[in-house]
Amino acid sequence: MLSTLPEPATLQNQLIQGLPAFRHVRWLDETGSTNADLLALAHDTGTLTARPWLEGAHLQTMGRGRAGRSWQNRRGANLMFSCAFDVFLPARHLAALSPLTGVATAEALRSLIAPEHQSRLTMKWPNDILWGSAKLAGILVESTRASTARQSADHYVIIVGLGLNLDDARALSLSLDRSVADWSEITHHDHLAGSHSLATVVQTIATAWYQVFNEATRHGITNLASRFNAVDGLLGQYVHIIDNGRLLNAGIACGVNEHGQLRVKGPDGETALSVGEVSIRARQPSGSAPL
C-alpha cells in the first residue's frame, strides 16, 4: 500500500536507478518546501547546473500550492516532490506551461490505471488533477531566469511541484469543506493502480514532465488544445471563473487555446481567460441567454 512510505534513502536510491537522465535526485524525510529548495539551488551559481533535478520529501512544513496557498500534509498521506527543468521558450509562452504540465501529469497517471477506469481521472484548468469530481492532486509551476540568461534570453528554469493525496481523503474533505480524492480510493477500484510502487508513480510523472518540456524546447508548444481536451474535466460544463472573490466570467467551458487560456462561451461570445479559479455549476441559471 502506497501510504506505507519507504525510507527516504531507499526511495532515493530507487529513483536514482529509475531516472538516469536526472542529474540530481534527493528524497528527504522533511523539508520546508521542495519547490523552494530547487529554486534556491537554481539561484546558487556555485552549485549544480546540469538539470533535470528531483527533490521529494515525506513531509513539507511549508508546502505551497497555487496562489500562495499552503498544502496540508502529513507523513504517509501525501506524495510530494518537485522537479527542475531547463526550457528555451519566449517569455510569452511560459503561461502555457501550467496547463501543459497538468495534461502531462493526467496522461502519466492514466497510464497507471486500467483502461476502463482512465476516463475518471481528468484535470481542471489550469492543472488540478481530479478523480471523478474530487481533487486528487495539485500542481505548482514556477519559473526563474537561468544563470545563462545573458547568453540566451529565452532560457528559463521551470520548477514543477506535485502534491498527490495518497490517503486521508475523507478527513481532508471534512477539513477543507470540498470533495477530495486519494490514490488509495483509486487502488480500491483498480487492481493495476494498486500494483505500482511509489517509485514507479514518481518515475512515471517525472519522466512525463521531462519529455513534455523537451518537446516544448525542440518544437514549441504544439497540440496543447487537443491533448487538453482528451483529459479535460470541465469541457461542456457551466462554470464560474472567480478571482479574489470577484466573478470574472460565467459560461460553458470549451477547452483551452494554443496559449493555454481557458475558453469560456457566454451569452456575448467566447472569452479566453488567463487567471481565476474555476467553480463548476450544476446547470446554467434560468433566464440566461442561450449560448
C-alpha positions in Angstrom: 0.0 0.0 0.0 1.5 3.3 -1.0 0.5 5.1 2.2 3.3 3.0 3.9 6.2 5.0 2.6 9.6 3.5 2.1 12.5 5.0 4.0 13.7 8.2 2.3 17.1 6.7 1.4 15.5 3.6 -0.1 13.2 5.7 -2.2 16.0 8.0 -3.3 18.1 5.0 -4.4 15.2 3.6 -6.4 14.7 6.9 -8.1 18.4 7.3 -8.9 18.3 4.0 -10.7 15.0 4.6 -12.4 15.7 8.2 -13.6 19.2 8.0 -15.2 18.6 11.3 -17.1 18.2 13.2 -13.8 21.4 14.8 -12.6 20.4 15.4 -9.0 17.9 13.2 -7.1 17.2 13.6 -3.4 14.5 12.4 -1.1 14.3 13.8 2.4 12.4 12.9 5.5 11.4 16.5 6.0 11.9 19.9 4.4 10.2 23.3 4.2 9.2 23.2 0.5 10.8 21.2 -2.3 9.9 23.9 -4.8 11.6 26.5 -2.7 14.7 24.2 -2.3 15.1 23.7 -6.0 14.5 27.5 -6.7 17.3 28.3 -4.2 19.5 25.7 -5.8 18.9 27.2 -9.3 19.9 30.6 -8.0 23.1 29.3 -6.4 25.6 29.7 -9.3 28.3 27.9 -7.3 26.5 24.6 -7.2 24.9 22.2 -9.6 24.0 23.5 -13.1 23.1 20.3 -15.1 19.4 19.6 -15.0 16.9 18.0 -14.6 16.7 17.7 -10.8 14.2 16.0 -8.5 13.6 16.5 -4.8 10.9 14.9 -2.7 10.1 14.8 1.0 7.8 12.7 3.2 6.8 15.9 5.0 6.8 19.6 3.9 6.4 22.0 6.7 5.9 25.0 4.3 4.4 23.3 1.3 2.8 25.6 -1.2 0.0 25.4 -3.7 -1.1 27.9 -6.4 -1.9 31.5 -5.4 0.3 31.2 -2.3 -2.0 28.6 -0.6 -0.5 26.2 2.0 -0.5 22.5 1.2 -1.8 20.4 4.1 0.2 17.2 4.5 1.3 14.5 6.9 3.7 11.6 6.6 2.2 8.7 4.7 -0.8 10.6 3.5 0.8 12.6 0.6 3.3 12.1 -2.2 5.2 15.4 -2.6 8.1 16.1 -4.9 9.4 18.8 -7.3 11.5 18.8 -10.4 13.6 21.4 -12.1 14.0 21.6 -15.9 15.7 23.8 -18.4 13.4 25.2 -21.2 14.2 27.6 -24.0 11.0 29.4 -24.9 9.9 33.0 -25.4 8.5 34.6 -22.2 5.0 34.8 -23.8 4.8 31.0 -23.9 5.6 30.4 -20.2 2.0 30.7 -19.0 1.0 27.7 -21.2 3.4 25.5 -19.3 1.0 25.3 -16.3 -1.9 23.6 -18.2 0.7 21.7 -20.3 2.1 20.2 -17.1 -1.3 19.3 -15.9 -2.0 17.5 -19.2 1.3 15.5 -18.9 0.5 14.6 -15.3 -3.0 13.4 -16.1 -1.7 11.4 -19.1 1.0 9.8 -16.8 -1.4 8.9 -14.1 -3.9 7.5 -16.6 -1.1 5.2 -17.8 -1.0 3.6 -14.3 -4.7 2.8 -14.3 -6.7 0.2 -16.2 -8.2 1.4 -19.4 -11.8 1.0 -18.2 -11.2 3.5 -15.4 -8.9 6.0 -17.1 -11.7 8.4 -18.1 -12.5 9.0 -14.4 -9.1 10.7 -14.0 -9.3 14.2 -15.5 -7.9 17.7 -14.9 -9.5 21.0 -14.1 -7.9 24.1 -15.6 -5.2 25.2 -15.1 -3.7 22.0 -13.7 -5.6 20.3 -10.8 -5.9 16.6 -11.2 -9.4 15.1 -10.4 -10.8 11.7 -9.7 -14.4 12.0 -10.6 -15.3 15.5 -9.4 -12.9 15.4 -6.4 -9.4 16.8 -6.3 -6.7 14.2 -6.3 -3.5 16.3 -6.8 -2.4 19.9 -7.1 0.5 21.2 -9.2 2.6 24.4 -8.7 4.6 25.6 -11.7 7.2 28.4 -11.1 9.8 29.8 -13.4 13.1 31.7 -12.9 15.7 33.1 -15.3 18.6 30.7 -15.8 22.1 31.7 -14.9 22.9 31.6 -18.7 20.1 34.1 -19.5 22.6 36.8 -20.6 23.8 34.4 -23.3 20.3 33.1 -24.1 17.4 35.4 -23.3 14.8 32.6 -23.7 16.5 30.2 -21.2 14.4 29.6 -18.1 14.4 27.1 -15.2 11.0 25.7 -14.6 10.2 24.2 -11.2 7.2 21.9 -11.0 5.9 20.7 -7.7 3.2 18.0 -7.2 1.1 17.1 -4.1 -0.8 13.9 -4.7 -3.1 12.6 -2.0 -2.3 9.0 -1.1 -4.7 8.7 1.9 -6.8 10.9 4.2 -9.3 12.0 1.6 -12.2 11.7 4.0 -10.5 13.8 6.7 -9.4 16.4 4.1 -12.8 16.6 2.6 -14.2 17.5 6.0 -11.5 20.0 7.0 -11.5 21.7 3.6 -15.2 21.5 3.0 -14.9 20.2 -0.5 -14.5 16.9 -2.3 -11.0 15.4 -2.1 -9.9 12.1 -3.5 -6.8 9.9 -2.8 -4.8 7.2 -4.6 -6.0 4.6 -2.1 -9.5 5.1 -3.4 -8.4 4.5 -6.9 -6.5 1.3 -5.9 -9.6 0.1 -4.2 -11.4 0.1 -7.6 -8.4 -0.6 -9.8 -6.0 -3.5 -9.3 -3.5 -2.2 -11.9 -3.2 1.1 -10.0 -2.6 -0.8 -6.8 0.3 -2.9 -8.3 2.6 0.1 -8.7 5.3 1.0 -6.2 5.7 4.6 -5.0 8.9 4.9 -7.0 7.1 3.8 -10.2 4.5 6.5 -9.7 7.2 9.2 -9.2 9.2 8.0 -12.1 6.2 7.9 -14.5 5.2 11.5 -13.6 8.8 12.9 -13.6 9.5 11.3 -17.0 6.3 12.7 -18.5 7.3 16.2 -17.4 10.9 15.7 -18.7 9.5 14.6 -22.1 6.9 17.4 -22.4 9.5 20.1 -21.6 12.0 18.7 -24.0 9.3 18.7 -26.7 8.4 22.3 -25.9 12.0 23.3 -26.3 12.5 21.4 -29.5 9.2 22.2 -31.3 7.4 24.8 -29.2 4.1 24.2 -27.5 2.1 22.2 -30.0 -1.1 20.2 -29.8 -1.9 21.6 -26.4 -5.6 22.1 -27.1 -6.2 18.6 -28.4 -4.3 17.0 -25.6 -6.1 19.1 -23.1 -9.5 18.1 -24.5 -8.7 14.4 -24.0 -8.3 14.8 -20.2 -10.5 17.9 -19.7 -12.8 17.5 -16.7 -14.6 20.9 -17.4 -15.4 20.5 -21.1 -19.1 21.4 -21.8 -19.8 22.3 -18.2 -21.3 25.6 -16.9 -18.6 27.3 -14.8 -17.9 30.5 -12.9 -14.4 32.0 -13.1 -13.6 33.8 -9.8 -10.6 35.9 -8.9 -10.1 37.4 -5.4 -13.8 36.8 -4.6 -15.0 38.6 -7.8 -16.8 36.9 -10.6 -14.8 37.4 -13.8 -16.9 35.4 -16.2 -19.5 32.7 -16.5 -20.4 30.3 -19.3 -19.7 26.9 -20.9 -16.1 25.7 -20.7 -14.7 25.0 -24.2 -11.2 23.8 -23.5 -8.1 25.9 -24.0 -6.5 27.8 -26.8 -2.9 27.5 -28.0 -1.7 29.8 -25.2 -3.2 27.6 -22.5 -6.0 30.1 -21.8 -9.4 28.7 -20.7 -12.1 29.3 -23.3 -15.5 30.2 -21.9 -18.5 30.7 -24.0 -21.1 33.1 -22.6 -24.2 35.0 -24.0 -21.9 37.6 -25.5 -19.5 35.2 -27.2 -16.3 33.4 -26.2 -13.7 34.8 -23.8 -10.1 33.5 -23.2 -9.1 33.7 -19.6 -5.6 33.5 -18.1 -6.4 33.9 -14.4 -9.1 32.8 -11.9 -10.4 29.8 -10.0 -13.0 27.6 -11.7 -16.2 26.8 -9.9 -18.3 24.2 -11.6 -22.1 24.9 -11.6 -24.7 22.2 -11.7 -26.6 23.9 -14.5 -27.0 27.2 -16.3 -29.2 29.6 -14.3 -32.7 30.0 -15.6 -33.3 33.2 -17.6 -29.7 33.3 -19.0 -29.4 34.0 -22.7 -28.8 30.9 -24.8 -25.2 30.1 -25.7 
